[in-house]
Amino acid sequence: RNLPVQLGRSLLLLVSTLLFFTALGWVPLADTTAVSFTAPFIVAALAGPFLKERVGAAHWASIAVGFLGAVIVIHPTGAGTHLYAFLVLGSAFCYALYQILTRHVAAVDPPETSVTYSAVVGTLVLSAIVPFFWRAPEGLLQWLILGALGLLGGLGHYCVARALVLGPASIISPFHYVQLVWAAAAGYLAFGDVPSAWTWVGATIIIVSGLHIAWRETLGNGFSQIVIK
């Protein structure tokens, strides 16, 4: 019922995914996941002007602290590897806008419609590009991994769309933080990546800040009631 927004959110998801996959070639999995956790803060910052959701002073304080955590994870030193982490910030920004628009169309379109558009738009755009870059997967295992990636990714996005039908975007987003545990474990088991102290310190700050946002919202009083206009 809102075709322009459906197309826009689908393109944002595509760009976010491309930036994230590009960064994965250069940045450890736990680091990319930790920096991607800035998306909930961007959602919280944009929920007021775009969705007319209440964003209080405690929200803004947590947003500022959360971005500080992202800077700690990246800890720019001029080395090339860390510069690729800024691609993850771009991915997080696009994904935050995607969530905002998903929340917007949730009032008129069911989650199945939103997930279908995300898949179809990405398929059509990449189908026009992929002939110039295509390299067939090597062996059955890679085909199975790609198939599982598509299945799990689609299921994950359906769950996000369904959750955004049921609750405010600024509350739903922080629950993504459980990904860090899985990303750290997968990075270590599959690639031997050991998260650095910078990663854990920054990720802890990001997670605590995000959970603080959710906690203040559940209270429904105090600083969360002070609306910044």
BELCORVEN-V382010 format. One record per run of one state. SS is the DSSP state (A for helix, B for strand, O for the rest). FROM is the first residue (numbers start at 1). TO is the last residue. If there is no record, write none. Layout:
ss=SS from=FROM to=TO
ss=SS from=FROM to=TO
This chain:
ss=O from=1 to=2
ss=A from=3 to=24
ss=O from=25 to=28
ss=A from=29 to=36
ss=O from=37 to=38
ss=A from=39 to=51
ss=O from=52 to=55
ss=B from=56 to=56
ss=A from=57 to=74
ss=O from=75 to=79
ss=A from=80 to=105
ss=O from=106 to=110
ss=A from=111 to=132
ss=O from=133 to=138
ss=A from=139 to=166
ss=O from=167 to=168
ss=A from=169 to=191
ss=O from=192 to=196
ss=A from=197 to=219
ss=O from=220 to=221
ss=A from=222 to=225
ss=O from=226 to=226
ss=B from=227 to=227
ss=O from=228 to=229
